[in-house]
Amino acid sequence: MNILITGGAGFIGSHVVRLFVKKYPTYNIINLDKLTYAGNLANLSDIEDNNNYHFTRADICDYDTVYNILSQYNITGIIHLAAESHVDRSIRDPFAFARTNVMGTLTLLQAARTYWESLPERYDGKRFYHISTDEVYGALPFDDTLFTENTRYNPHSPYSASKAASDHFVRAYHDTYGMPTIVTNCSNNYGPYQFPEKLIPLFINNIRHGKPLPVYGKGENVRDWLFVEDHARAIDTIFHNGTINETYNIGGFNEWRNIDLIKVLIDTVDRHLGNPAGHSLHLITYVTDRPGHDLRYAIDSTKLRDELGWQPSLQFEEGIDRTVAWYLNNPQWLDNVTSGEYLHYYETMYNNR
């Protein structure tokens, strides 16, 4: 197999790339990433010299470049993770999210369709796997209901609206052209290599430096959390064994109120730093709530468990402990990202080519 993974230098993408490169030495894994602020090749330094790994810097909105990559590497499968994903950024600049998440996905679909339909075997042995989010479903009340694969779409932010639109395009390409597609919707991920604008790495870094921990509203919003390596395993399972034109929800059955998660995070970081219990609680700072802030997300991944045998491997406390330990043991990675030094390095490297 020759597999194109878009956004492979990002948080989730780098874990998927690493898993596939190491687990499938006979596959060729091509990592396509634009290297925006969220893409960092340092996330993949441990596998960058593997013979079955190839990196190309490109924009998924550039049709000609995408088509040439598909043709050059004879791509047989696509795992599409490249996306703008931060809700606050989408509120400030919705056009960027529409461009990357909607037009980028459409460009990738059309290039894949055109290339695969030019081959004698057409779609035989091909697969287009699109990774989406639970946020397309909107918000849940504070009860026992869960998002299922049949929950109607009801996005509330420019980010979730752009992902919902991209999901619809993927399914339309199956229904209209017969493209072999799969869509998955996942809950909040956490773990190593996550860009520190997201809650968990941001707060780990702020506790490390004694900076305020900004909590939206009263911190009562609920999220379902999944360790990123478990998500990568789910993607592996679904890519190889999932049914074409199906949707699979991926979640951790692991709901936490934001404020409760933050207190667990504070306890864990303080313990690792050798601080007394409760040392950093005073850093919690309540701020004005985010516009359109969804109350609760919770994924029902029963279908994935029953049909394909996947389930999370880690309890949340173990996953948080591993995550905190990784960030505190890799301060140079954190400092390079928060300072922007990694972006300067890439621009210098590519401009000198």
Helices and strands as residue ranges (DSSP letters): E 2-6, H 11-23, E 28-33, G 41-44, E 53-57, H 63-72, E 77-80, H 87-92, H 94-97, I 98-104, H 105-117, E 127-133, G 134-137, H 158-177, E 181-186, E 188-190, H 199-209, E 213-216, E 222-227, H 228-241, E 247-250, E 255-257, H 258-273, G 281-283, E 284-287, H 302-308, H 316-329, H 331-339, H 341-351
